[in-house]
């Protein structure tokens, strides 16, 4: 089900976005990132289509494991939390409404457990629940900006680690697009909002390299030679 919940905007119009959605540079009663998603930056499309693919792959994998009928089914347990996480992200990127009932039906656990999980996310402001404007019996779940930002940070860091492990770090167009989007954020966001949202790719690359035993040995040899 397509939706117009998420306005398509340019990051270059950040001043108008701040005013329209009342973003501030202060941590007051409501954390700015706890607001529900209401817009998407068109400049993020380059990397977000890849992240959408990652989420859909994870959804397919989780559902396949939960519906196995062979002997290995005895070793798998439902993963409603992870399935919910990836579904919320994928639906948002694809401009699809996430209805509570369809989500509960797909999580592979009882309605009671699914309801408890969703209510916990609502209580902690990870998602916001709305009634559908044209059908009051239908509830729509909208993820918070913080959820969306955190999901994309995790996926960005996964991409960096995978590229490093396969020797593709210098040639990754996806990583280049993440760095470019961070440059736009730094240019158009306040320092406060930039620090809350940026991917911090360069520092994560250093962290990954320092965790590599071979890289650490090389650094140690260089230090000794100095």
ABEGO torsion letter per residue (X at the ends): XBBAABBBBBAAAAAAAAAAAGBBABBBABBAAABBBABBBAAAAAAAAAAAAAAAAAAAAAAAAAABABAAAAABBBBAAAAAAAAAAAAAAAGBBBBAAAAAAAAGBBAAAAAAAAAAAAAAGABBBBBBAABAABBBBBBBAAAAAAAAAAAAAAAAAAAAAAGAAAABAAAAAAAAAAAAAAAABBAAAAAAABAGAAAAAAAAAAABAAAAAAAAAAAAAX
